[in-house]
Amino acid sequence: MITLYTWSTPNGRKASIALEELGLAYRAVPIDITRNEQHTPEFLALNPNNRIPVIVDPEGPDGAPITVIESGAILLYLAEKTGRLLPAAPRARCEAIQWLMFQMGNIGPMLGQAHHFLRFAPDVIPYAIERYSKEAARLYGVLETRLAERKWLAGDEYSVADIATFPWIARHDWQGIDLARYPAVARWFAAMASRPAVRRGMEVPT
């Protein structure tokens, strides 16, 4: 059984959604980042970068246990382990990986900054709010263009790219985004939110 070390953040929920979609047996171990549990020696032994999520799979590629850190790497690992959520055809596979990397390099970092400065920063910093609000709107525009002619981010196939992106878009209100301004994104978001595995994954850890 896979052990998932996680918390109720967008990055943590990527892993739990993937595990639910794939039907893999796992247990979730909460790492309460509000209490700095990611800095304990026990957790640092799993991930020296003190970030969730982390998975430990007792049945790694060579039959021995493996620890995987970084949410994008976890998604790719689980997809390759099961042969699902990542297209087999080279061109489609490349599309899915590109949009997974788009999430990792843009959607997560920039939307995270937007909702930090809009909701959590102890001081109001107009420059930061304007900068990241504009970048959030730009990125939603990129998603809108991409999804206007495609069902899923990688095209016709639901993939790790969609799973990686959804938990961040689920916090669109934190980012100052009105989803009604992006109808293609809203359609995709509704399709994602209606999936039972997505709903279950979004509730981990309970």
Residue pairs with C-beta under 8 A, 6 or more apart in sequence:
1 25
1 26
1 27
1 58
2 19
2 24
2 25
2 26
2 27
2 55
2 56
2 57
2 58
3 26
3 27
3 29
3 55
3 56
4 15
4 16
4 19
4 26
4 27
4 28
4 29
4 53
4 54
4 55
4 204
5 29
5 31
5 43
5 46
5 47
5 52
5 53
5 54
5 55
5 56
6 12
6 13
6 15
6 16
6 28
6 29
6 30
6 31
6 52
6 53
6 54
6 204
6 205
7 30
7 31
7 32
7 33
7 52
7 53
7 205
8 204
8 205
9 33
9 52
9 167
10 108
10 112
10 167
10 168
10 170
10 171
11 51
11 52
11 53
11 71
11 108
11 167
12 52
12 53
12 71
12 204
12 205
13 167
13 201
13 202
13 204
14 53
14 71
14 74
14 75
14 163
14 164
14 167
15 53
15 55
15 71
15 74
15 75
15 78
16 28
16 53
16 200
16 201
16 202
16 204
16 205
17 163
17 166
17 167
17 197
17 198
17 200
17 201
17 202
18 74
18 75
18 78
18 79
18 85
18 160
18 163
18 201
19 26
19 78
19 201
20 197
20 198
20 200
20 201
20 204
21 84
21 85
21 163
21 195
21 197
21 198
21 201
22 78
22 82
22 84
22 85
24 78
24 82
26 55
28 204
28 205
28 206
29 205
30 205
31 37
31 38
31 43
31 52
33 52
37 43
38 47
38 50
38 51
38 52
39 50
43 50
43 54
44 50
46 54
46 56
46 67
46 69
47 54
47 67
47 69
49 69
51 69
51 70
53 71
53 74
54 67
54 68
54 69
54 74
55 67
55 68
55 74
55 77
55 78
56 65
56 66
56 67
56 68
57 65
57 66
57 68
57 77
57 81
58 65
59 65
60 66
61 81
68 74
68 77
71 104
71 164
72 100
72 101
72 103
72 104
72 164
75 85
75 100
75 160
75 163
75 164
76 86
76 97
76 100
76 160
78 85
79 85
79 86
79 159
79 160
80 86
85 158
85 159
85 160
85 163
86 93
86 96
86 97
86 159
86 160
87 93
87 95
87 96
87 154
87 157
87 159
92 154
92 155
92 157
95 154
95 155
95 161
96 153
96 154
96 157
96 159
96 160
96 161
97 161
98 161
99 146
99 153
99 154
99 159
99 161
99 165
100 159
100 160
100 161
100 164
102 142
102 161
103 161
103 164
103 165
103 168
104 164
106 139
106 142
107 139
107 143
107 164
107 165
107 168
107 169
108 168
110 132
110 135
110 136
110 139
111 136
111 139
111 168
111 171
111 175
112 168
113 128
113 132
113 135
114 132
114 133
114 135
114 136
114 174
114 175
114 176
115 171
115 174
115 175
116 132
117 125
117 128
117 129
117 132
118 129
118 132
118 133
118 174
118 175
118 176
119 174
121 128
133 175
133 176
136 175
136 176
136 177
137 177
140 172
140 177
140 181
140 182
140 185
141 182
143 153
143 165
143 169
143 182
143 184
143 185
143 188
144 182
144 183
144 184
144 185
146 153
147 153
147 184
147 185
147 187
147 188
148 184
150 156
151 188
151 191
152 158
152 159
152 161
152 162
152 188
153 159
153 161
153 162
153 165
153 188
154 161
154 162
162 188
162 192
163 198
166 189
166 192
166 193
166 198
167 202
169 179
169 185
169 189
170 189
170 193
170 202
172 178
172 179
179 185
179 186
179 189
180 186
192 198
193 199
